[in-house]
Amino acid sequence: MGDMRWTLRAACRGQDVELFYSNEPSNVQRALKMCSNCPVRRDCIDDAVSRGEWFGVWGGLKEGRRRRIVRQLGAA
């Protein structure tokens, strides 16, 4: 799984993970806002994409955006 020490600096550390897997628009917006200023946002995105994490908000990106990144990487 690799070095996950970056998670210790994540803005979401200690938060309820359900917030990041909610379909409720207000929860999604809260999750995205929390991610927007996170110091390890890039690490989070990289981790989610490398593991094929298709659900939830990771690194400030929702599922659709992460899927597009994977498709773009595959085409490159």
Kinemage of the C-alpha trace (Angstrom):
@kinemage 1
@onewidth
@group {chain A} dominant
@subgroup {mainchain}
@vectorlist {calphas} color= white
{ca met a 1} P 0.000 0.000 0.000
{ca gly a 2} L 2.979 2.301 0.315
{ca asp a 3} L 3.940 5.072 2.679
{ca met a 4} L 0.758 6.466 4.196
{ca arg a 5} L 2.380 8.938 6.619
{ca trp a 6} L 0.848 11.764 4.612
{ca thr a 7} L -2.508 10.865 6.167
{ca leu a 8} L -1.247 12.190 9.506
{ca arg a 9} L -1.270 15.715 8.042
{ca ala a 10} L -4.619 15.439 6.261
{ca ala a 11} L -7.255 18.099 6.975
{ca cys a 12} L -9.847 15.333 7.303
{ca arg a 13} L -7.921 13.410 9.949
{ca gly a 14} L -10.310 12.555 12.775
{ca gln a 15} L -13.408 13.488 10.785
{ca asp a 16} L -16.345 11.142 10.227
{ca val a 17} L -15.508 9.260 7.011
{ca glu a 18} L -19.206 9.097 6.139
{ca leu a 19} L -18.978 12.776 5.208
{ca phe a 20} L -16.749 11.814 2.281
{ca tyr a 21} L -19.032 9.025 1.059
{ca ser a 22} L -22.332 10.879 1.349
{ca asn a 23} L -24.666 11.583 -1.564
{ca glu a 24} L -26.158 14.509 0.346
{ca pro a 25} L -25.142 17.679 -1.563
{ca ser a 26} L -24.425 19.652 1.616
{ca asn a 27} L -22.086 16.909 2.866
{ca val a 28} L -20.323 16.693 -0.483
{ca gln a 29} L -19.759 20.453 -0.400
{ca arg a 30} L -18.410 20.256 3.164
{ca ala a 31} L -16.005 17.497 2.125
{ca leu a 32} L -14.846 19.416 -0.942
{ca lys a 33} L -14.297 22.544 1.136
{ca met a 34} L -12.258 20.640 3.711
{ca cys a 35} L -10.100 19.212 0.937
{ca ser a 36} L -9.583 22.573 -0.761
{ca asn a 37} L -7.015 23.735 1.806
{ca cys a 38} L -5.558 20.367 2.719
{ca pro a 39} L -1.742 20.235 2.704
{ca val a 40} L -1.696 16.653 1.393
{ca arg a 41} L -4.387 16.950 -1.261
{ca arg a 42} L -2.106 15.719 -4.066
{ca asp a 43} L -1.024 12.670 -2.059
{ca cys a 44} L -4.677 11.857 -1.411
{ca ile a 45} L -5.589 12.101 -5.101
{ca asp a 46} L -2.595 9.985 -6.108
{ca asp a 47} L -3.485 7.351 -3.529
{ca ala a 48} L -7.144 7.189 -4.551
{ca val a 49} L -6.316 6.942 -8.256
{ca ser a 50} L -3.600 4.324 -7.758
{ca arg a 51} L -5.930 2.142 -5.677
{ca gly a 52} L -8.908 2.601 -7.995
{ca glu a 53} L -10.995 4.260 -5.293
{ca trp a 54} L -14.153 5.009 -7.258
{ca phe a 55} L -16.454 6.206 -4.508
{ca gly a 56} L -16.493 9.307 -2.386
{ca val a 57} L -14.500 12.524 -2.257
{ca trp a 58} L -10.725 12.116 -2.248
{ca gly a 59} L -8.314 15.026 -2.491
{ca gly a 60} L -11.145 17.352 -3.364
{ca leu a 61} L -12.237 15.300 -6.355
{ca lys a 62} L -15.495 13.438 -6.791
{ca glu a 63} L -15.756 10.079 -8.540
{ca gly a 64} L -16.267 11.363 -12.062
{ca arg a 65} L -13.189 13.565 -12.054
{ca arg a 66} L -10.964 10.765 -10.753
{ca arg a 67} L -12.273 8.429 -13.460
{ca arg a 68} L -11.412 11.034 -16.113
{ca ile a 69} L -7.886 11.291 -14.722
{ca val a 70} L -7.457 7.529 -14.951
{ca arg a 71} L -8.749 7.512 -18.550
{ca gln a 72} L -6.391 10.351 -19.466
{ca leu a 73} L -3.443 8.551 -17.892
{ca gly a 74} L -4.335 5.396 -19.800
{ca ala a 75} L -4.468 7.304 -23.075
{ca ala a 76} L -1.078 8.944 -22.497
